[in-house]
Amino acid sequence: MGFWASKVLLSAVELGVFGVLDNGPLDLRALRSRTRLHDRSAHDFFDALVALGLLQRDDAGRYSNTAEADLYLNPARPGYIGGIIEMFNARLYGFWGSLTEALRTGAPQNEAKQGGDLFANLSTDPVRLEAFLHAMTGQALPVAHALAQAFPWHEVNTVIDIGTAQGCLPVQLALAHPHLTGGGFDLPAAGPIFSRFVASHALADRLQFFPGDFLVGELPRADVLVMGLILHDWDLPTKRMLLRKAYAALEKGGSLIVYEFLIDDDRRVHVPGLLMSLNMLIETRGGFDYTGADCIGWMNEAGFSDTRVVPLAGPHSAVIATK
Ligand SMILES: C[S@@+](CC[C@H](N)C(=O)[O-])C[C@H]1O[C@@H](n2cnc3c(N)ncnc32)[C@H](O)[C@@H]1O
């Protein structure tokens, strides 16, 4: 019944419950009216959110956000990660209803079900593309904060994030380390979305957009290249090809940082990594998640050395390698 609790969270974000409570506690009547819920549903819905630890209710019956909900789920806060939850609600919740079909057929169950690939499909629709890239910021923000501390950035000058989406990672690295320059590489359709996001953080003089298709062309050059949730989208030959391209684009001594929901090497305990791999079954034609040992093996084949796994935030870990 885990999906019951999941959908309560997804709907709460969709209905804007945590944003409505930004201005302080509200009683049942006021919260129901502000979120436009039916009289029959509101009491149970809000109290379910209390029981799930997402809202609290005081002795006077007034609801407010818990500290965690306020930090991560209130759109008025800089740490808001609700974009990814909006995307789960609008896309993945429905697609996961076809998990059995995906398990039987091995075929994607998303927009690519009728053919093509997810990213090509999204690139044709600016509104859906922006929602998807904004969603990526929701999942990348905590990992970007962790990565800003987990690498010796003072030793390097330039960083380019490959498959950067809105540019969450380079923005957070540039905010934390004022000497860094570089930017993000992505399909050309992402360019205006990246540029708006970077400009909104007043970083346009330090971060630029590098348009390209990593399946076809070379990667741009920098001291450090990052691939966050990129390799898991592709089959093994493509993973290896992307690692070879990263190796070719780096100078000797340069670093590649790959981050994913890395599965534990014994493939027994890291539930998010294994479920993310099933999510790749639903979302892509050949993608799958992998262990740190798998990644280190492919990196070493590509020529990298000094490879190491570094835990980041939540389910994410990085594999860092040197050319
Ligand atoms: C799963 S998202 C990961 C976004 C971000 N790195 C993160 O960690 O949140 C994959 C990204 O790769 C980009 N991408 C997909 N295919 C690409 C290609 N052929 N060339 C360049 N970028 C591509 C997508 O547009 C998207 O921004």
Ligand as a Chemical Component Dictionary entry (heavy atoms), coordinates in Angstrom:
data_LIG
# 
_chem_comp.id                   LIG 
_chem_comp.type                 NON-POLYMER 
_chem_comp.pdbx_formal_charge   0 
_chem_comp.three_letter_code    LIG 
# 
loop_
_chem_comp_atom.comp_id 
_chem_comp_atom.atom_id 
_chem_comp_atom.alt_atom_id 
_chem_comp_atom.type_symbol 
_chem_comp_atom.charge 
_chem_comp_atom.model_Cartn_x 
_chem_comp_atom.model_Cartn_y 
_chem_comp_atom.model_Cartn_z 
_chem_comp_atom.pdbx_ordinal 
LIG C1  C1  C 0  17.802 12.598 -16.540 1  
LIG S1  S1  S 1  18.222 14.226 -17.063 2  
LIG C2  C2  C 0  19.515 14.602 -15.916 3  
LIG C3  C3  C 0  19.631 16.073 -15.651 4  
LIG C4  C4  C 0  20.692 16.522 -14.627 5  
LIG N1  N1  N 0  22.026 16.127 -14.984 6  
LIG C5  C5  C 0  20.345 16.047 -13.232 7  
LIG O1  O1  O 0  21.133 15.355 -12.604 8  
LIG O2  O2  O -1 19.253 16.391 -12.767 9  
LIG C6  C6  C 0  19.067 13.890 -18.588 10 
LIG C7  C7  C 0  19.514 15.143 -19.316 11 
LIG O3  O3  O 0  20.265 14.741 -20.488 12 
LIG C8  C8  C 0  19.870 15.537 -21.591 13 
LIG N2  N2  N 0  20.097 14.780 -22.830 14 
LIG C9  C9  C 0  19.407 13.695 -23.242 15 
LIG N3  N3  N 0  19.875 13.269 -24.427 16 
LIG C10 C10 C 0  20.892 14.111 -24.758 17 
LIG C11 C11 C 0  21.782 14.167 -25.869 18 
LIG N4  N4  N 0  21.683 13.274 -26.858 19 
LIG N5  N5  N 0  22.715 15.142 -25.894 20 
LIG C12 C12 C 0  22.788 16.056 -24.878 21 
LIG N6  N6  N 0  21.980 16.034 -23.775 22 
LIG C13 C13 C 0  21.037 15.075 -23.735 23 
LIG C14 C14 C 0  18.411 15.804 -21.335 24 
LIG O4  O4  O 0  17.927 16.917 -22.062 25 
LIG C15 C15 C 0  18.383 16.009 -19.818 26 
LIG O5  O5  O 0  18.619 17.355 -19.471 27 
# 
loop_
_chem_comp_bond.comp_id 
_chem_comp_bond.atom_id_1 
_chem_comp_bond.atom_id_2 
_chem_comp_bond.value_order 
_chem_comp_bond.pdbx_ordinal 
LIG C1  S1  SING 1  
LIG S1  C2  SING 2  
LIG S1  C6  SING 3  
LIG C2  C3  SING 4  
LIG C3  C4  SING 5  
LIG C4  N1  SING 6  
LIG C4  C5  SING 7  
LIG C5  O1  DOUB 8  
LIG C5  O2  SING 9  
LIG C6  C7  SING 10 
LIG C7  O3  SING 11 
LIG C7  C15 SING 12 
LIG O3  C8  SING 13 
LIG C8  N2  SING 14 
LIG C8  C14 SING 15 
LIG N2  C9  SING 16 
LIG N2  C13 SING 17 
LIG C9  N3  DOUB 18 
LIG N3  C10 SING 19 
LIG C10 C11 SING 20 
LIG C10 C13 DOUB 21 
LIG C11 N4  SING 22 
LIG C11 N5  DOUB 23 
LIG N5  C12 SING 24 
LIG C12 N6  DOUB 25 
LIG N6  C13 SING 26 
LIG C14 O4  SING 27 
LIG C14 C15 SING 28 
LIG C15 O5  SING 29 
# 
